[in-house]
């Protein structure tokens, strides 16, 4: 049940951020649900591999390279999901930062993060 709530919250946040950020386009709510699911799968399966391979760069940049990895996950999601478009890498970086911050705030307020 918690997983379904997290997916719904993430999809709503994706829709809100698509209205706020000029370079992000989400066609409809079902596309946002698909984005939330694909992004969760990418973060679960692909992101740990990228983090391990880029560990020296991540240590050298004091963890800031993880923001680049998050942006790459957004761009990969753009590639896999029809109806979800991100115009550039910098837009994906901004989108990933705002999505992470808004998810943290919402889950902290609702007590879902425990």
URLIN-V374840 format. One record per backbone hydrogen bond with DSSP energy under -1.0 kcal/mol. NH is the residue of the N-H (numbers start at 0). CO is the residue of the C=O. If there is no record, write none. Layout:
<<NH;CO> <NH;CO>>
This chain:
<<4;0> <5;1> <6;2> <7;3> <8;4> <9;5> <10;6> <11;7> <12;8> <13;9> <14;10> <15;11> <16;12> <17;13> <18;14> <19;15> <20;16> <23;20> <24;84> <26;82> <31;27> <32;28> <33;29> <34;30> <35;31> <36;32> <37;33> <38;34> <39;35> <40;36> <41;37> <42;38> <43;39> <44;40> <45;41> <46;41> <49;45> <50;46> <51;47> <52;48> <53;49> <54;51> <57;53> <58;54> <59;55> <60;56> <61;58> <62;57> <63;60> <65;62> <66;63> <68;64> <69;65> <70;66> <71;67> <72;68> <73;69> <74;70> <75;71> <76;72> <77;73> <78;74> <79;75> <80;76> <83;80> <84;24> <86;22> <91;87> <92;88> <93;89> <94;90> <95;91> <96;92> <97;93> <98;94> <99;95> <100;96> <101;97> <102;98> <103;99> <104;100> <105;101> <106;102> <107;103> <108;104> <109;105> <111;106> <112;106>>
